[in-house]
């Protein structure tokens, strides 16, 4: 299976899924757009995932849009990597500490 999912970083918080779809559409079929939000605040996290119809379309989108300035920010556009196994990463809030009185 070839990768068709793109990571888009350094996004303006003003951009919507529809805005991203319009930006990526000239490169090919946009299958899906997801802009993750913070679970507690609901605020956008400044990155997104865009899935294109084919790996070739994904590569064309990366070539066309990586470094492109949108809403005053240069987007970082690259192939999405599989999620890391989180079992080896420390959980937030765990460890550390210092002295407690």
C-alpha positions as a Markdown table, in Angstrom:
| # | Residue | x | y | z |
|---|---|---|---|---|
| 1 | Unk | 0.0 | 0.0 | 0.0 |
| 2 | Unk | 1.4 | 3.4 | -0.9 |
| 3 | Unk | 1.0 | 6.4 | 1.4 |
| 4 | Unk | -1.5 | 9.0 | 0.3 |
| 5 | Unk | -1.8 | 10.8 | 3.6 |
| 6 | Unk | 0.0 | 14.1 | 4.0 |
| 7 | Unk | 1.0 | 16.0 | 7.2 |
| 8 | Unk | 0.5 | 19.7 | 7.0 |
| 9 | Unk | 2.2 | 21.7 | 9.7 |
| 10 | Unk | 2.6 | 25.4 | 10.7 |
| 11 | Unk | -1.0 | 26.2 | 9.9 |
| 12 | Unk | -2.8 | 29.4 | 10.6 |
| 13 | Unk | -5.5 | 28.7 | 13.2 |
| 14 | Unk | -8.0 | 30.6 | 10.9 |
| 15 | Unk | -7.9 | 27.8 | 8.3 |
| 16 | Unk | -10.8 | 25.4 | 8.0 |
| 17 | Unk | -11.1 | 22.0 | 6.4 |
| 18 | Unk | -12.8 | 23.6 | 3.4 |
| 19 | Unk | -9.9 | 26.0 | 3.0 |
| 20 | Unk | -7.3 | 23.2 | 3.0 |
| 21 | Unk | -9.4 | 21.1 | 0.6 |
| 22 | Unk | -9.4 | 24.1 | -1.8 |
| 23 | Unk | -5.6 | 24.5 | -1.5 |
| 24 | Unk | -4.9 | 20.8 | -2.2 |
| 25 | Unk | -7.6 | 20.2 | -4.9 |
| 26 | Unk | -5.5 | 21.5 | -7.8 |
| 27 | Unk | -3.1 | 18.6 | -7.1 |
| 28 | Unk | -5.7 | 15.9 | -7.3 |
| 29 | Unk | -8.7 | 14.3 | -5.5 |
| 30 | Unk | -8.9 | 15.2 | -1.9 |
| 31 | Unk | -10.3 | 12.2 | 0.0 |
| 32 | Unk | -10.3 | 13.7 | 3.5 |
| 33 | Unk | -9.1 | 16.6 | 5.6 |
| 34 | Unk | -8.7 | 16.5 | 9.4 |
| 35 | Unk | -7.6 | 19.3 | 11.6 |
| 36 | Unk | -7.0 | 18.0 | 15.1 |
| 37 | Unk | -8.2 | 20.0 | 18.1 |
| 38 | Unk | -7.1 | 20.1 | 21.7 |
| 39 | Unk | -9.3 | 17.8 | 23.8 |
| 40 | Unk | -9.6 | 20.3 | 26.7 |
| 41 | Unk | -9.9 | 23.6 | 24.9 |
| 42 | Unk | -11.3 | 22.6 | 21.5 |
| 43 | Unk | -8.7 | 24.9 | 19.9 |
| 44 | Unk | -7.0 | 23.9 | 16.7 |
| 45 | Unk | -3.5 | 22.5 | 17.2 |
| 46 | Unk | -1.9 | 24.1 | 14.1 |
| 47 | Unk | -1.5 | 21.0 | 11.9 |
| 48 | Unk | -3.7 | 18.8 | 9.8 |
| 49 | Unk | -3.8 | 15.6 | 7.8 |
| 50 | Unk | -4.9 | 15.5 | 4.2 |
| 51 | Unk | -5.5 | 12.3 | 2.3 |
| 52 | Unk | -5.2 | 12.4 | -1.5 |
| 53 | Unk | -6.7 | 9.9 | -4.0 |
| 54 | Unk | -3.3 | 8.5 | -5.1 |
| 55 | Unk | 0.3 | 8.5 | -3.9 |
| 56 | Unk | 1.2 | 10.5 | -7.1 |
| 57 | Unk | -1.3 | 13.2 | -6.2 |
| 58 | Unk | 0.0 | 13.3 | -2.7 |
| 59 | Unk | 3.6 | 13.8 | -4.0 |
| 60 | Unk | 2.3 | 16.5 | -6.4 |
| 61 | Unk | 0.6 | 18.3 | -3.5 |
| 62 | Unk | 3.8 | 18.2 | -1.4 |
| 63 | Unk | 5.8 | 19.6 | -4.3 |
| 64 | Unk | 3.3 | 22.4 | -4.9 |
| 65 | Unk | 2.5 | 23.4 | -1.4 |
| 66 | Unk | 5.6 | 22.8 | 0.9 |
| 67 | Unk | 6.8 | 26.2 | 2.0 |
| 68 | Unk | 3.8 | 28.0 | 0.5 |
| 69 | Unk | 2.8 | 31.0 | 2.6 |
| 70 | Unk | -0.9 | 30.9 | 3.6 |
| 71 | Unk | -2.3 | 33.4 | 6.1 |
| 72 | Unk | 1.2 | 34.7 | 6.9 |
| 73 | Unk | 2.7 | 31.2 | 7.7 |
| 74 | Unk | 4.8 | 29.0 | 5.5 |
| 75 | Unk | 3.2 | 25.6 | 5.5 |
| 76 | Unk | 5.3 | 22.5 | 6.2 |
| 77 | Unk | 3.9 | 19.8 | 3.9 |
| 78 | Unk | 5.3 | 16.2 | 3.9 |
| 79 | Unk | 4.2 | 12.6 | 3.8 |
| 80 | Unk | 2.6 | 11.5 | 7.0 |
| 81 | Unk | 4.5 | 8.9 | 9.0 |
| 82 | Unk | 2.8 | 6.1 | 10.9 |
| 83 | Unk | 2.0 | 6.9 | 14.5 |
| 84 | Unk | 4.8 | 5.9 | 16.9 |
| 85 | Unk | 4.2 | 3.2 | 19.4 |
| 86 | Unk | 3.5 | 5.2 | 22.6 |
| 87 | Unk | 4.4 | 2.4 | 25.0 |
| 88 | Unk | 8.0 | 3.5 | 25.2 |
| 89 | Unk | 7.3 | 7.2 | 25.6 |
| 90 | Unk | 6.8 | 8.8 | 29.0 |
| 91 | Unk | 3.3 | 9.7 | 29.8 |
| 92 | Unk | 2.6 | 13.4 | 30.5 |
| 93 | Unk | 2.7 | 14.2 | 34.2 |
| 94 | Unk | 4.7 | 11.1 | 35.0 |
| 95 | Unk | 8.1 | 11.1 | 36.6 |
| 96 | Unk | 10.0 | 14.2 | 37.5 |
| 97 | Unk | 8.9 | 15.7 | 40.7 |
| 98 | Unk | 11.6 | 17.0 | 42.9 |
| 99 | Unk | 11.2 | 17.2 | 46.7 |
| 100 | Unk | 7.8 | 17.3 | 48.3 |
| 101 | Unk | 7.3 | 18.7 | 51.7 |
